Amino acid sequence: MIEPLPGLPRPEFTLIHIESSPEVPPYIARELLEAGIPGGLIGYEYRPLAEAVFLDGIRGSGLVAVATSGLLGRICVDVATGEIVHIPKVESTAVTHVNGELDLFTRCVSGVIDRFPFYGEDDGEEKFEGVADAIRDIIAAVDGTALVHNGFWDGLCEDVESQSCWVSDNPAPPDFDPRVLSDPGCPLWYDPRSTLPVARVRAALRELCRMGTGDRPECVQWVHGEINGERLNANS
């Protein structure tokens, strides 16, 4: 039998001070080192790089990538304007506004983390909408330009509102904690009840690729969770 798990630590806002590659303009490198950038958000939408990198040929003067966003995306500083932007991958020239400047981005991250956890175990659809609206209010109060349609912050709020975060559920979990990493920033580990044998993971990936719809694979059971991988029923 699995003993009850201790409560997971809530994400905490931190600032980190990062070095920059030689190609990064000195004034941006100095700001990143002295003022710093957020040490994380929640989940994988924002993970700071160990070193800021200059990306030439985008928006004329180029961008400075300071963090990853999802699998391939980057959060960047626009060299010409200081604006914080998102690109879907390093090679892309498709740029989406995030915040007017680094300080505003930092304050938005801090405000969102302060609002976490977003849900309670018994929350319903109306609660999800209310939480998303509260997060929108937090972001808009800091930076009125941040909630651009289909942008970085708009996407986060849409995820919160739709309660689209699910984590796998193992009906026969292991009788030990295999320590499967969920969020390296805190760090957090998946509840053992959400860990799956490798064969089941492979089957789920095959089903996901075969169906091509983006829907959750039906060969795996799911429960509601937070965007950092935590189960809503973590304490039950």
N, C-alpha and C positions, 0 to 999 in steps of 0.2 A: 504493500500500500504506500502511496505517496503521501508524505506528511504535508500539512498546509504550508504554503510558501509564505515567507515574510513579504510585507508590502514592498512593491517596487519603488525605488527612489523616483520622485518626480523630476522631469527635466529642469535644469537650473540654467538661468542666463549667465553666461560668462563672456569675457572678452579675451581674445588671444592676439598676440602681436607676431605677425609673420614677416619673414624676409621676402625679398623679391629677386627675380632673375635680373641680370645686368641690363636687359633691354627695357625694363620697366622705367618710365620717366621718373627722375629723382623725386619730384614733389609728391607723386602718388606713392612711391616706395616709402617715403618718409611718413606719410599719413598712415599707411598700413602698419608700419612698425611702431609708431608713437601712439596713435589713437586706437589702433587695433580694429578687429572685426569680430562679429559674434562667433562664439565657439561652436555653435550648432543651433538647430531649430528643433524640429520634432520629426523623426523619421529620416528619409533620405532626400528630401527636397532641397536641403542646403547642408553641404558638408565642406568645411573650409579646406583649401589646399595647404600643403606644407609650405609651398612657396608660390607667390604670385607670378603669373606668366603673361608676357605680352603677346597679344594676338594681332598680327599686322593685317592690313588690308580690309578691315571691317569698319564701316562708318568713317572712312577717310583717315582719321588719325589713329585708328586702332582701338582695341579694348585691352584691359588688364583683367584676366581671369583670376578670381580670388577663391572660388568654391565650385564644387560640382553640384548639379541639380538633377536628381534621378540618375539613370544609367549613363547618359551621354551629355546632358546639358551642362551649362556653365553659368554662374553668376559673375558678372563682370562690372568693372568701372569703365565708363566711356572716357577716353583720354582727353577729348576736346571739351567735354561739358561737366565731367564729374558725376553724371547720371549713373545710377545702378540699373543694369539691364540683364536680360536673360537671353541666351541663345540655346537652341535645341541640341546642338553639337558643335564641336570646335571648328569644323569646316564650314559651318553655316553662316550666311549673311543675313538670315532672318533674325531681327533683333526686336525684343519686346521690353517695354518700359517696366521697371520694378519700383524704383523710388527716385526722388529727385537728387539725392546725394547719399553718401555713405552713412552720415549721422542719422538721417531719417530711416534708412534701412535698419540700422542697429536698434533704433527705438521701436520700430514695428516688431522686430524679432522679440525684443524684451517684453512688449505688451502681450504678444500671442502666447509666449511661454508662461507668463503670469496667469493667463486664463486657463491653462491646462491643469487637470484633465478636463476634456471637453464634455464628457457624458457621464451619466450614472448608469448603473446596470439596468435599471428599470425605466430609463427614459424612453419616451415615444417620439413619433415623428414631429409633433409640435415643438418638443424640446429641442430637437436637432435644428429646426429652422431658427428658433430663438437664439441658440448658441452661435450659429453662423452669423446672424444679424449683429450679435454682440461683438464678435470678432471683427466684422466689417466696421463697426463703429470705432473700435480701438484703432484700427489701421487708418481710417479716414481722419480721425482726430489728430494723428501724427502727420500724415501726408495725404492731402486731398487728391493727389494725382495717382495714388498707388493702385486703386481698384480698377484698372483698365480691363476691358472685357477680354476674357481668355488669357489674362496675364498671370503672373506668378501668384500674387495674393488672391486674385479672383478665383484661381483654381483651387487654392487651399480652402477658401470659404465654401466653394461648391462641394468639395469633398466632405467637409464638415456637415453641410446641410443635407446632403444625400445619405449621410451615414454609410458611405460606400466602403468603409474599411472593414475587412473581414480577415480573420486569421484561421488557419487550419485547426481542425479538431480531431484528435486521435481518441477513438472510443476505447482503445486498449493501450494507454500510455505506458512508457517504461516505468519501472519501480525505482528509478534513480533520475537525477537531473543531468542530462547530457550536455548542458551548457551550450545551447545553440544561440549564437549571437543575433540579437534583434536590432539594437541601436547602439553602435559603437561609441556614440558621443557621451552617453551617461556613465558607464555602459549599461545596457539592459540585455537580458537573455529571455528567450521565449519560455513561457510556461511549459513544463514537460508535457502537459496535456495537448499542446499544439505541435509538438515535434512528431515527425513521421519517419518511418523506415525509408532508406534510399530508394528502394524499389517502388514505393508508393509515390514518392516525389517524381521519379522518372515517368511513372504512368500519368501523373497529373500534367506534366510538361508535354508529354506526347498528345494527350487529349486537348490541351490548350492550343497547341500548334495545328492539330488536325482539324479542329472545329473552326479556327480562324475568326471567331466572333468576339473574343476578349472576355467572354463569360467565364465564371468560375468553373473549373472542372468538376464534374459530378461524381468522379471516382473518389473525391475527398470530401469529408464533412467540414462545415464551416460554422464559426460563431462570430458575433459582432466583436469588433475590437477598436483600439485607437490606431492612429496612423503611425505609431512607433512600434506596433506589433503586440501591444499589451491587450489581453482579453478583458472585456467589460466584466466578465464574471470571475475575475482573477482571485477574488477572496471567497468564492463559494465552493 
